[in-house]
Structures are given as C-alpha cells and as structure tokens.
Amino acid sequence: MLLLDDAFASVDPGTEEEILQSLFEHPSRPTLVLATHRRSALLRVDRILVLDEGRVVDTGRHAELIARGGLYADLYHREEMVEELETL
C-alpha cells in the first residue's frame, strides 16, 4: 500500500500527470491511497471518500458524486471556476 498525502501540492500540472501516469499504469501497482484536492487525481481513482471535519460524508466514483450534488460536487465545481479564472 502506498499512501500519498497531498503529494502534488508543490508540483506543476505536467509533473503531476507524469507521476499519476506512472503510478496508475505500473504493472505491479500497489493499492494507492491519495489524500488530495487536485481534480486530475480525483478523476482517476476507483473510489473517493469525501471528508468534512474529519468525517466521511459521501463516497463513490467521481461521476456518482457529481450526479448526487452535495459537498464533493460543490468543491469540484468551485475548483473548475478557479481554474477558468486563472486562465483569463
């Protein structure tokens, strides 16, 4: 098992993508636990646990959590807006 706690906070998007690709495509990939807020990482995982004040408030795949709305969808869409504004 490999636990990564916000491992991509200090890397640029290109480096993050290279790391994620290496981790997810490695033939003997260990179980990965990612603590992250980066959207690119969230789109690749099998299961997302949404925490609020230390408690699990929702769980599922990205598409399921977006469809349900709630905290995950709110945070995800907020991050989308921030990224769009940064490109202006």
PyMOL commands that set and color helices and strands:
alter all, ss='L'
color gray80, all
select helices_A, chain A and resi 13-25+39-42+62-68+70-86
alter helices_A, ss='H'
color red, helices_A
select strands_A, chain A and resi 2-5+32-35+48-52+55-60
alter strands_A, ss='S'
color yellow, strands_A
deselect
rebuild
show_as cartoon
